Amino acid sequence: MTHRNLAELSARLEETVSRLPVRATNAAELFDRYLEVSIQVLDSEFNNYTPGELQEYLETFLYLKQLELRLIPFPDPREA
């Protein structure tokens, strides 16, 4: 089992999305590109990680990307 470093994964995702031939025209389209690439990574590399590790990392990455792109509101801690 080859274990890839999770620290390099977000950089690889960013690079892959930036090199896609078709550019997103808005934040929602850009997020869709990240989602598509993340699914491909999960499908092709899940065996390289501890069970659940890659999925959890990608879910967190995508959640943060939604916040960054302002597709979802940042949670207000006062409303928790």
C-alpha positions, 0 to 999 in steps of 0.5 A: 500500500502506497501512502500519499501525503495528504499535505500535497493533495490540496496542491495537486487538486488546485493545480489540476483544476487550474489546468482544465481546458475549460474555464469556469465562468462563476463560483458555482461552476468552479466548485463543480470542477473541484468536485469532479476532480475530487471524485476522480481522485477518490475513485483512483486513489482510495486504496492508497490511504487508510480507509475513510481518510481520503474521503474525509479529507476531500469532504473537508477540502470541498467544504472549505472551498465552498466557504472560500467561494462564498457558495455557503455562508460562514457559520455564525458561532453565536447561532450554534 
